[in-house]
């Protein structure tokens, strides 16, 4: 028996897993077990429940760093254990004190004084304050410390701890003599931080990680025996007998008998809602929902009977207060214009939730079941999760804290544990083998949650690596021993606990500076105590929705109501049919977009079904679902009575609610009974399923169905029950997706403005779609651009934050300078207004190369070439006495970079090219049957296609037979597509395969291993080998531009030169002056015949001065 057991929740100090500890100790013959983690109490409830399971007496305490008696500014450890529930609260408060960033010794003494006689203290071993004094032979100081603790805890509540280890004989003798001198009681404080003596090296690895040691560990020490492990009771008793102090062992047993703390689990610790005018919560809830029912003009059947039923269930189960609390928080969100999600999980199945605006989906209209949310036949807490924009979550949490009090609200603790790859990585680091990390990592499959044992079974490369050397086997064994151990605490992404009374009365918490309290218990332990846990999940897609709506209301329709949109809008459904769903919540992955293309949804119901089906279990039903929708596979409902339930999903069980409805219709189950069966099927609880199968068949027979049919239907629902998805959740999340899709198709300008600003890292990914939707995007402009992307005159204007590498303080200075002193007149003027620290060549070059100064006339090559001279001149002018006139920098004009160079620089800095595309000159080919890459992607698989594009990347490999083949990425102005050239064609076409080559391709559309579109190339040739049928017509087209002011001609010519580089083509340009004299410009000014070119000319010269013929 020992008091000093440290579990793995003493982060990186122990390999003791609680369930393994209790199970092993029980097998060894222990009847009482203790736990005392270092300053924390994360594991005490898990420990308590494990002890109950294995019928062992639990002793709960903490190894606490407390103020020293001799020097209160320093701390020393002490073992403290609770004698009662009150003592447990004392431990909670001391643990909270010990984990605070800022603390005073006075606070600790006050807590100890408050809980006198409810705790017992035990000296902890070598690092204890008394033990340290004995080591230094200061008996008087040790005596003073002992007496002080006796006084603080109570005379009979302080014990001297004793351990027997190799080489601690002197400490042992000193403590025995001291105990005799003080007439103190000795008990065992034998340290346990592992279950086996072989764990010593694993603990060394943990220590190395904790202390971030740079000195590598020596594997030769791996065989050393570790003394701080779990001895059997017999071994411990024998050790104390050998030393002639068996009474210590007996004392330990007697003291443990005094400690009998029990947890009251699964209490109903719901907070109460403060209702107005002294109303009962049940009555106030009823009043609110019936008022809303009347407001929505739904005072009719089946709404009234459904509402009365739900209210009755809530009242009987005692959950009215809970709903009112959620309603209060949601009301705050609405008042503060914080977007709230349409719902999450099964709560959308409640009409009460809908009427309280907790959810925004009518459960009657969408056939959602209340019993899937709250089953009156299974008493459990309702679970309402709330989605809010991730940038407003903090506001909501602060409101909850202000409403209920700091001590009554806490976020929930979670633990970061060693996963398979992390266990290997940290083991290698501790051994100084970081160079091997990549090899090990690549051998472990990239599967979320995979364990090392599973990885070893699945991966032959891992097997070979582990068995290659004895050293590798040891690395694997060490990693196995630490895998799954907690590494650090963190905060649950959503969970919040609320109560009317201080949470510390029930659970241990931790204090954080300027933040909510943090529970020391995990989510499951919090729920096991009966406390109310609510999830407030920050959802970036709600932030996106809110920002789009703000833009729509500001610039288009001030009274726009997203809740009033047509949920079967043809344009929105077409967007889903074409799988143009980048930026649309839950419908962005290549896999689900491929499903959309095949299914071609024609209703919101289809979208809901896709959302439910595109998951690991039900995914195998997708092909049948698509075939049945399009009439390529017959639908069998098994019985006509099932058609109303399964018709929307073409005879396939997609939703859990359908399982429940089948049980209700066929077997006469209540929906509550049906939910119990659904849960049992989902969890494969065989004994419950066997009982329920008999009830199902009997019920069906009693309703007039044959036994054979009943058995067939039961087998059918059993097959699909574990795959069925929560329809309520599918509907509400599909609604959010649909709303975003609606805004994307009807308000693309605002959709993309919000999307690109919210996810700047995805601008490159989205830019092809933005260009396609909006035709033109305005470039960076030193006078017009803001920090973020803005809309100017119906077009998106790129902001400075899109420029990679541009310093944020530089951006802030430009914007502030422009606000204070106005626009810039020239590049030199801009540089003059910048302070020295921002006159950096690298920063200014970034702006030059993206065209930020194009408006001033000098081309980019000229500015880049003259930059050093301009900076030198500006610096010289700044040093001149004001009596002298400033010197203007001499600008040497340079030919503009060729188009490819301009585009490459833009792509390097922005991630995409904005000044056109090399393919712009070949646009006439698209009118001769050649497809754009986007059009290629829309074709059905195995279709033979022809397209043109720029090779943006290429990779040549050798096959197993040593033949060469190539993978290329082909891009056009709007999209890109991977392609493959197999060995049979590679030799023919290899001369034309190179980055930046423009080629013509014939091939077949297929899918690669990741289910993404690719083309297998059958024919390839340079674009120059093609004949453009419409060239003559193109050559004969002309742009006419009228310039009325003579002094504007130079500026106009520079603009036209830059435009020709951006949009090179074969349409000539003719300048007409005030006297109607016409001059045809040189062919280098020829432009592309394209609407966007005409738009740019009209913007620069004015609509009435620009004409195309």
C-alpha positions, -999 to 999 in steps of 0.1 A, spaced: 0 0 0 13 34 -8 0 70 -11 24 83 -36 11 72 -70 15 95 -100 -6 88 -131 0 98 -167 -21 130 -160 11 143 -142 21 153 -177 54 137 -189 62 124 -154 45 90 -154 36 61 -177 8 49 -153 -25 46 -173 -53 47 -147 -73 17 -159 -42 -4 -163 -31 6 -128 -63 -3 -111 -67 -36 -130 -32 -47 -123 -33 -37 -87 -66 -56 -82 -49 -87 -98 -20 -82 -74 -43 -83 -44 -46 -46 -35 -78 -36 -17 -71 1 -14 -54 23 -40 -43 59 -40 -37 86 -67 -18 118 -62 -10 137 -94 14 166 -95 -7 198 -88 -36 186 -109 -67 164 -104 -75 156 -140 -77 118 -134 -95 114 -101 -130 107 -115 -116 82 -140 -97 67 -111 -128 66 -89 -149 49 -116 -121 23 -123 -119 15 -86 -157 10 -85 -155 -13 -115 -127 -34 -100 -141 -32 -64 -111 -14 -49 -113 13 -23 -102 46 -39 -80 71 -20 -79 105 -38 -54 132 -33 -28 155 -49 10 159 -48 10 197 -43 37 223 -45 28 245 -14 45 274 3 74 264 24 71 269 62 107 282 64 105 304 33 70 312 20 83 326 -12 95 291 -22 74 260 -26 80 224 -16 58 193 -23 34 177 1 9 149 -3 -26 159 7 -57 136 7 -93 143 13 -111 128 43 -145 140 32 -164 158 5 -155 190 21 -119 180 20 -122 172 -17 -133 209 -22 -102 219 -3 -81 199 -27 -98 214 -56 -90 249 -44 -54 241 -36 -49 225 -70 -64 257 -86 -40 277 -65 -10 256 -75 -18 258 -112 -23 296 -113 2 318 -131 1 345 -103 -4 334 -67 4 344 -32 14 322 -3 -13 339 18 -40 325 -5 -27 290 0 -26 294 38 -62 307 39 -74 277 19 -56 253 42 -70 271 73 -105 269 59 -103 232 54 -85 222 86 -94 187 98 -108 177 64 -74 168 49 -45 146 58 -9 155 49 20 132 42 56 141 36 63 132 0 99 119 1 133 134 -8 120 167 -22 98 174 8 107 203 31 111 181 62 132 156 43 155 184 30 161 196 65 169 161 77 194 157 48 211 189 60 209 177 96 188 207 107 166 188 132 152 220 148 140 233 115 124 199 106 107 199 140 93 234 135 79 225 100 64 193 114 46 211 143 34 239 120 18 214 96 2 196 126 -12 229 137 -26 237 102 -41 203 94 -50 191 128 -28 171 152 -40 137 139 -39 146 103 -2 149 95 20 119 88 56 112 80 62 93 47 87 66 43 101 49 12 125 20 7 147 23 -24 183 12 -33 208 37 -18 184 56 4 193 39 37 205 71 53 173 89 45 153 59 58 172 59 91 169 97 95 131 96 90 127 67 115 147 86 142 128 118 135 94 100 138 105 86 172 116 121 183 83 137 173 62 107 183 49 108 147 32 81 126 51 67 97 32 56 65 44 44 31 50 71 4 67 47 -20 67 66 -53 50 49 -82 52 64 -117 53 32 -137 37 -2 -136 68 -21 -145 106 -18 -138 111 -20 -176 95 15 -180 125 34 -168 138 43 -202 104 54 -214 103 78 -184 137 91 -194 123 99 -229 93 117 -213 117 137 -191 138 146 -221 106 158 -239 94 178 -209 128 195 -203 135 198 -240 169 183 -235 194 185 -264 217 158 -251 206 125 -267 198 96 -245 219 64 -247 199 34 -257 224 11 -238 206 22 -206 173 8 -218 178 -24 -198 183 -6 -165 156 -15 -139 135 14 -127 128 14 -89 96 35 -89 71 9 -101 41 -8 -86 53 -35 -62 29 -62 -52 14 -58 -16 34 -89 -6 67 -74 -19 61 -41 -1 52 -59 31 83 -80 28 105 -50 22 93 -33 54 97 -66 73 133 -68 62 139 -33 76 122 -42 108 94 -16 102 64 -37 92 43 -13 113 48 13 86 29 -9 62 2 -16 87 -1 21 96 -7 28 59 -36 4 58 -51 20 89 -48 56 76 -63 46 43 -94 33 61 -101 69 73 -104 81 38 -139 74 24 -148 100 -2 -175 92 -27 -186 111 -58 -223 117 -64 -225 108 -101 -252 117 -126 -268 142 -104 -292 167 -120 -271 198 -117 -289 219 -143 -289 256 -137 -322 274 -131 -334 302 -154 -345 335 -138 -380 339 -152 -398 373 -152 -426 380 -128 -420 348 -108 -433 326 -135 -425 289 -134 -400 279 -161 -426 255 -177 -452 283 -179 -428 309 -193 -415 285 -219 -450 276 -230 -459 313 -232 -428 321 -254 -434 293 -279 -471 298 -284 -465 335 -290 -440 326 -317 -464 300 -331 -490 327 -335 -465 351 -350 -456 325 -377 -493 318 -383 -488 281 -375 -517 278 -350 -530 247 -367 -525 210 -368 -501 192 -366 -482 221 -350 -504 225 -319 -505 188 -309 -468 184 -317 -459 215 -296 -481 203 -266 -464 169 -268 -429 183 -268 -437 207 -239 -451 179 -219 -420 158 -224 -397 187 -215 -418 194 -183 -418 157 -172 -380 154 -178 -372 188 -161 -356 205 -191 -376 237 -194 -349 257 -177 -323 243 -201 -343 254 -231 -348 289 -217 -311 292 -210 -303 284 -246 -330 307 -258 -315 335 -237 -281 331 -252 -295 328 -288 -315 360 -281 -283 378 -271 -267 367 -304 -296 380 -324 -296 413 -306 -259 417 -312 -262 408 -348 -241 376 -343 -250 351 -370 -263 319 -355 -262 286 -375 -295 271 -386 -289 243 -361 -266 214 -353 -273 178 -346 -306 164 -336 -319 196 -319 -334 206 -353 -360 179 -347 -376 199 -319 -404 223 -327 -397 241 -294 -361 248 -307 -375 262 -339 -400 285 -322 -373 297 -298 -351 305 -328 -325 281 -315 -328 264 -349 -341 278 -382 -356 247 -398 -393 238 -394 -392 202 -382 -428 195 -393 -420 208 -429 -389 187 -431 -402 156 -413 -377 157 -385 -383 137 -353 -383 150 -318 -375 116 -303 -343 115 -323 -333 146 -302 -349 138 -268 -362 103 -262 -388 103 -234 -381 65 -229 -344 70 -222 -336 97 -197 -305 116 -209 -295 152 -212 -307 170 -243 -278 182 -263 -282 215 -281 -250 226 -299 -248 262 -312 -227 273 -342 -216 309 -342 -190 328 -363 -155 320 -351 -147 357 -347 -177 363 -324 -174 333 -301 -155 352 -275 -183 378 -273 -208 350 -266 -186 334 -239 -181 368 -222 -219 373 -222 -225 339 -206 -198 347 -180 -213 381 -172 -248 365 -169 -240 336 -147 -207 347 -130 -170 339 -133 -171 310 -109 -202 295 -125 -189 292 -160 -159 273 -174 -145 260 -207 -137 223 -208 -103 208 -206 -91 183 -232 -58 165 -235 -33 164 -263 -19 128 -264 10 112 -282 -4 98 -316 15 72 -335 37 96 -355 42 119 -325 54 90 -303 79 80 -329 90 116 -336 96 125 -299 113 92 -293 137 98 -322 143 133 -309 151 121 -274 176 97 -289 192 122 -312 179 105 -343 159 133 -359 174 125 -393 154 93 -393 121 110 -386 109 113 -423 116 76 -430 95 65 -400 68 90 -407 64 78 -443 61 42 -431 31 50 -409 -2 53 -429 -18 87 -430 -50 77 -412 -65 98 -384 -63 80 -351 -42 51 -363 -22 33 -336 13 20 -339 0 -16 -336 -25 -10 -364 1 8 -385 25 -22 -380 -2 -46 -392 -11 -25 -422 23 -12 -434 48 -36 -448 73 -8 -450 69 -2 -412 74 -39 -405 106 -38 -426 118 -7 -408 111 -20 -373 128 -53 -380 158 -39 -398 179 -35 -367 177 -41 -330 179 -4 -324 148 2 -345 129 -25 -325 138 -6 -293 126 27 -308 93 11 -317 89 -4 -282 96 29 -265 72 47 -288 46 21 -280 50 27 -243 44 64 -246 17 63 -273 -16 76 -261 -2 92 -229 -14 128 -223 13 153 -234 -4 186 -225 -38 201 -216 -57 223 -241 -92 237 -244 -121 219 -259 -131 236 -292 -167 241 -282 -176 229 -247 -187 252 -219 -201 243 -185 -227 265 -168 -242 263 -133 -259 286 -108 -233 278 -81 -195 279 -81 -183 249 -102 -155 243 -77 -182 229 -54 -184 200 -78 -153 196 -99 -117 209 -99 -110 239 -122 -80 259 -133 -77 296 -134 -64 316 -164 -55 352 -168 -83 372 -184 -101 341 -195 -129 318 -184 -121 291 -159 -110 257 -173 -123 225 -159 -98 199 -149 -122 172 -159 -127 161 -195 -160 165 -212 -171 129 -203 -162 134 -167 -181 167 -165 -212 150 -180 -208 121 -156 -210 146 -127 -244 158 -141 -233 193 -150 -247 211 -180 -223 211 -209 -231 232 -239 -212 234 -272 -205 268 -288 -186 260 -320 -169 288 -339 -178 282 -375 -158 302 -401 -186 296 -427 -210 315 -405 -185 344 -405 -184 341 -443 -222 341 -445 -225 372 -422 -199 391 -442 -216 384 -475 -250 394 -461 -235 426 -448 -222 435 -482 -254 426 -500 -274 447 -476 -250 476 -479 -247 477 -516 -278 460 -530 -309 452 -508 -310 467 -473 -339 445 -464 -325 413 -479 -336 382 -458 -316 350 -463 -344 331 -446 -368 340 -473 -349 327 -503 -364 300 -526 -350 267 -514 -354 252 -548 -340 281 -568 -331 269 -603 -298 289 -606 -286 276 -572 -295 240 -581 -276 244 -614 -245 255 -594 -248 222 -574 -254 202 -606 -222 217 -621 -204 211 -588 -192 247 -587 -191 245 -549 -157 258 -539 -164 280 -509 -197 262 -502 -198 246 -467 -194 208 -467 -195 206 -505 -159 216 -514 -140 183 -516 -133 167 -550 -152 136 -539 -185 152 -531 -183 174 -561 -179 143 -583 -211 130 -567 -229 162 -574 -219 160 -611 -232 125 -614 -264 130 -593 -273 165 -607 -296 175 -578 -329 188 -588 -342 197 -553 -330 208 -519 -339 172 -507 -313 158 -531 -286 181 -516 -296 169 -481 -292 133 -492 -258 139 -508 -246 155 -475 -258 125 -456 -245 98 -480 -210 112 -485 -196 96 -454 -175 65 -449 -204 41 -440 -233 51 -464 -209 60 -492 -214 26 -508 -251 35 -514 -242 65 -536 -241 47 -569 -275 30 -563 -290 63 -552 -278 80 -584 -290 52 -607 -324 51 -590 -328 89 -593 -321 87 -631 -342 57 -636 -313 33 -643 -321 10 -614 -355 -2 -602 -368 8 -568 -382 -18 -544 -400 -5 -513 -406 -41 -499 -441 -30 -491 -463 0 -503 -465 12 -467 -428 20 -468 -431 42 -499 -441 74 -480 -410 70 -458 -384 60 -485 -397 78 -516 -376 109 -512 -345 87 -511 -355 63 -539 -361 33 -516 -327 36 -498 -325 42 -461 -303 73 -458 -314 87 -424 -317 73 -389 -351 88 -387 -363 65 -415 -353 35 -394 -374 49 -366 -404 56 -389 -402 21 -404 -404 6 -369 -433 28 -361 -453 21 -392 -446 -16 -396 -442 -28 -359 -463 -2 -341 -433 9 -320 -435 43 -304 -408 66 -318 -391 64 -284 -389 26 -287 -378 29 -323 -350 52 -312 -338 27 -287 -337 0 -314 -319 24 -338 -292 31 -311 -288 -6 -304 -283 -14 -341 -259 15 -345 -238 3 -316 -242 -34 -324 -257 -42 -290 -266 -78 -297 -287 -86 -267 -309 -56 -271 -313 -63 -309 -324 -98 -302 -350 -87 -277 -362 -60 -301 -363 -82 -331 -389 -105 -315 -409 -74 -305 -406 -60 -340 -418 -92 -357 -447 -97 -331 -457 -61 -336 -457 -64 -374 -477 -96 -373 -502 -80 -350 -506 -52 -375 -514 -77 -402 -481 -81 -420 -467 -116 -426 -439 -129 -405 -417 -134 -435 -421 -98 -446 -415 -86 -410 -382 -106 -409 -372 -92 -443 -379 -56 -433 -360 -61 -400 -330 -75 -419 -332 -45 -443 -333 -18 -416 -305 -37 -396 -283 -35 -427 -287 2 -430 -292 13 -394 -255 16 -386 -249 37 -418 -279 60 -415 -272 96 -408 -290 120 -386 -315 137 -409 -319 167 -386 -282 175 -389 -281 169 -426 -310 193 -432 -296 222 -411 -260 219 -425 -273 215 -460 -294 247 -455 -262 266 -445 -245 252 -476 -275 261 -498 -276 297 -485 -239 301 -494 -245 286 -528 -275 309 -534 -253 340 -525 -225 327 -547 -247 324 -578 -268 356 -572 -242 379 -556 -208 366 -568 -190 399 -563 -198 400 -526 -194 362 -522 -158 363 -535 -149 395 -518 -158 379 -484 -144 345 -493 -110 358 -505 -106 382 -475 -115 355 -450 -91 329 -465 -62 348 -480 -42 316 -482 -67 302 -506 -67 331 -531 -47 312 -556 -70 282 -554 -101 304 -559 -87 329 -584 -96 309 -615 -132 307 -604 -132 344 -594 -119 354 -629 -146 332 -645 -174 345 -624 -164 382 -625 -146 384 -658 -122 411 -647 -104 418 -614 -88 452 -607 -51 449 -599 -31 463 -570 -31 501 -573 -11 524 -550 -39 549 -548 -71 527 -549 -62 495 -531 -70 490 -495 -55 465 -471 -81 438 -480 -99 431 -513 -126 457 -519 -153 462 -545 -150 493 -566 -176 502 -592 -189 466 -594 -155 450 -596 -131 434 -571 -100 455 -564 -70 435 -550 -57 447 -516 -22 450 -503 -25 419 -481 -26 397 -512 10 407 -519 32 379 -504 61 393 -484 48 428 -481 53 439 -445 21 447 -426 36 478 -410 44 491 -445 8 485 -456 -5 503 -425 18 533 -431 7 536 -468 -30 535 -458 -26 560 -430 -4 583 -451 -29 583 -479 -58 591 -455 -38 620 -441 -22 635 -471 -41 622 -501 -32 602 -532 3 599 -548 11 617 -580 40 596 -592 63 568 -581 89 593 -570 63 612 -550 54 579 -533 90 572 -524 95 607 -511 65 603 -486 79 571 -472 102 571 -442 136 556 -446 127 523 -430 101 517 -458 125 527 -487 136 491 -491 144 477 -526 128 443 -519 95 458 -506 92 484 -534 100 458 -560 71 437 -548 48 466 -555 64 474 -589 62 438 -601 24 435 -593 17 468 -611 9 490 -582 24 520 -599 12 513 -635 -12 543 -633 18 567 -634 29 558 -670 63 542 -664 63 505 -672 74 480 -646 107 472 -662 116 509 -662 107 514 -625 126 483 -615 157 493 -635 157 529 -621 147 520 -585 182 523 -570 188 557 -587 154 570 -576 160 560 -540 195 576 -541 181 609 -555 152 610 -529 177 604 -501 200 631 -515 171 656 -517 161 648 -482 196 659 -470 194 692 -489 188 725 -472 153 737 -481 168 768 -499 180 745 -527 156 731 -553 151 693 -552 168 673 -580 144 652 -600 157 616 -606 168 609 -642 146 580 -655 160 558 -682 131 543 -702 133 505 -707 113 481 -729 86 464 -708 92 428 -698 77 403 -722 42 390 -712 55 357 -698 80 375 -675 52 398 -663 29 368 -656 56 348 -638 65 377 -615 28 382 -607 23 345 -600 53 344 -578 42 373 -557 4 370 -558 1 332 -564 -17 339 -597 -14 360 -628 -36 390 -633 -23 407 -665 -38 381 -688 -27 347 -699 -5 334 -728 -36 317 -742 -55 349 -746 -41 353 -781 -56 319 -791 -91 326 -779 -106 320 -814 -97 284 -811 -124 280 -785 -149 287 -812 -136 257 -833 -146 229 -809 -117 231 -785 -128 230 -749 -116 251 -720 -103 231 -691 -134 239 -671 -155 225 -699 -133 194 -700 -140 188 -663 -178 190 -669 -177 161 -694 -187 126 -684 -159 101 -677 -142 84 -707 -152 112 -730 -126 120 -757 -117 157 -756 -94 183 -772 -81 213 -754 -52 238 -753 -32 251 -724 1 261 -709 23 234 -692 26 249 -657 45 219 -643 58 186 -656 74 155 -640 90 126 -658 93 92 -641 105 57 -650 81 28 -648 90 -5 -632 100 -16 -667 123 14 -669 102 32 -696 97 69 -694 63 86 -689 52 120 -678 27 138 -656 19 174 -665 -4 201 -653 -21 221 -681 -36 255 -673 -56 280 -692 -68 315 -680 -93 301 -656 -84 266 -645 -58 238 -645 -60 200 -650 -35 172 -644 -27 150 -674 -7 118 -679 13 106 -709 20 69 -708 52 54 -723 36 44 -756 31 82 -764 59 98 -744 87 91 -769 66 107 -797 59 139 -778 87 143 -753 103 172 -774 72 194 -767 69 185 -730 84 214 -710 73 240 -685 57 271 -701 51 254 -734 17 261 -750 3 229 -764 -28 213 -781 -40 180 -765 -63 152 -775 -71 127 -748 -97 109 -726 -111 122 -694 -107 98 -664 -102 99 -627 -70 95 -608 -65 75 -576 -79 103 -555 -111 105 -576 -100 138 -592 -103 145 -629 -73 138 -652 -67 134 -689 -48 106 -705 -31 122 -735 -33 104 -768 -20 133 -790 0 164 -783 15 192 -804 26 228 -801 -1 254 -805 19 269 -834 11 238 -854 -27 246 -853 -45 267 -879 -68 294 -865 -98 294 -888 -110 329 -878 -76 346 -881 -86 367 -911 -118 378 -894 -98 386 -863 -72 406 -883 -99 428 -899 -113 439 -865 -102 473 -852 -104 494 -820 -110 531 -826 -100 555 -798 -106 593 -798 -80 614 -779 -91 651 -777 -62 665 -757 -28 665 -774 -8 664 -742 -25 631 -732 -12 612 -762 20 600 -745 1 588 -715 -24 571 -738 3 553 -758 20 540 -726 -14 527 -714 -21 510 -748 14 494 -748 8 479 -714 -27 468 -724 -12 451 -755 12 432 -733 -16 422 -711 -40 412 -739 -20 406 -771 -41 399 -802 -46 407 -838 -71 436 -837 -54 468 -848 -57 501 -829 -65 534 -846 -61 568 -828 -84 596 -838 -76 632 -827 -99 663 -823 -96 671 -860 -107 636 -870 -72 627 -882 -67 589 -879 -34 571 -872 -31 534 -872 -6 522 -845 22 498 -850 12 460 -848 29 458 -814 -2 477 -800 -26 451 -815 -52 439 -790 -73 408 -783 -108 408 -795 -124 405 -761 -150 423 -741 -127 428 -711 -103 448 -734 -131 471 -745 -141 475 -708 -106 486 -699 -104 510 -729 -137 525 -719 -126 529 -683 -94 547 -694 -106 568 -723 -143 570 -716 -172 550 -731 -181 576 -758 -144 578 -770 -140 540 -776 -154 521 -805 -148 485 -818 -156 474 -854 
